[in-house]
Amino acid sequence: MRRMGAFALKLAEKCKYVEVKSSRKAVDDVIFEVADKWKMPVFTNDSQLRKRLRDISVPVIYVRQKSRLEIEGMIQSHV
């Protein structure tokens, strides 16, 4: 459990907080628009949002079986 927690923290350190200004849009719509613009992976368990993101070829990371991360789509390095 400790090893998995350490891995999750390392993964979280690579994430970036993004502040976006929206005009009273639903949160899912804002996430969708930013993901479409940047083509960056999104971490969500919301099945409707996952489908919308898959439709525009944005990689989606989600929790499966309460303890596993699954990735839908290809994640490309932007180095």
N, C-alpha and C positions, 0 to 999 in steps of 0.2 A: 504494500500500500504506500509506503514511504517513497519507494522508487517511482511509482506512478504519479504521486503528488509532485515530486521533483521534476518529472518530465512535463507535467501540466504547467508548472511555473515557468520552465524554460520556454515552452510554447507561448505562454501568455506574454513573456518579455518581448517576444518578436512581434506581437500585435501592436497596432497603432490606434490610438484614440482619435477619432475624427469628429469634429464638431461641424454640423451642417445646419444651415438655416432653412427652415421650411415654412411654407405659408399654410398652416393648418392641414397638412396632408397626414394621412395615416402613416404610422411608423413603418409598416411594411412597404408602402409606396416609396418612402424616402430611401429605405435600405435598397430596394430594387433599383431605383434611379442611380444611386451612387455606385452600386455593384455593376450596373450596366456601363456606366461611364468609365470606371477604373478597371473592370474585368478582374477584380480581386475576389478571392474566396470569401464566402460568408459562412459563419457558424450559426446555424439555427435548427431547431427541431420542428418548426412550423411547417407542416406538410404542404400547405397551399403556397407559401413563399418558396419552399424548396422547388416545387414544380415550376413556378414562374421563372426562377433563376436557371433551372435546367433548360427551359425553353430558349433562353438567350445565351446558353453555353457558359454560365458562370459556375465555377466549382462551389460545391456546398459541403460543409463538414457538419456532421450531426452525431448525436449520441445514440448508440444502438445497444439494446439489452442492458441498459443502465450502467454499463462499464466499458463500452468499446466505442471508439470514434470511427466513423465511416466517412469516406470521401467519395462524393459523386463528381465526376469530371476530372479533367487534368489540371493540375496546379503547375504553372510555369514559373520559373525563376525570373525575377526582374532585376538581376544584378548587372 
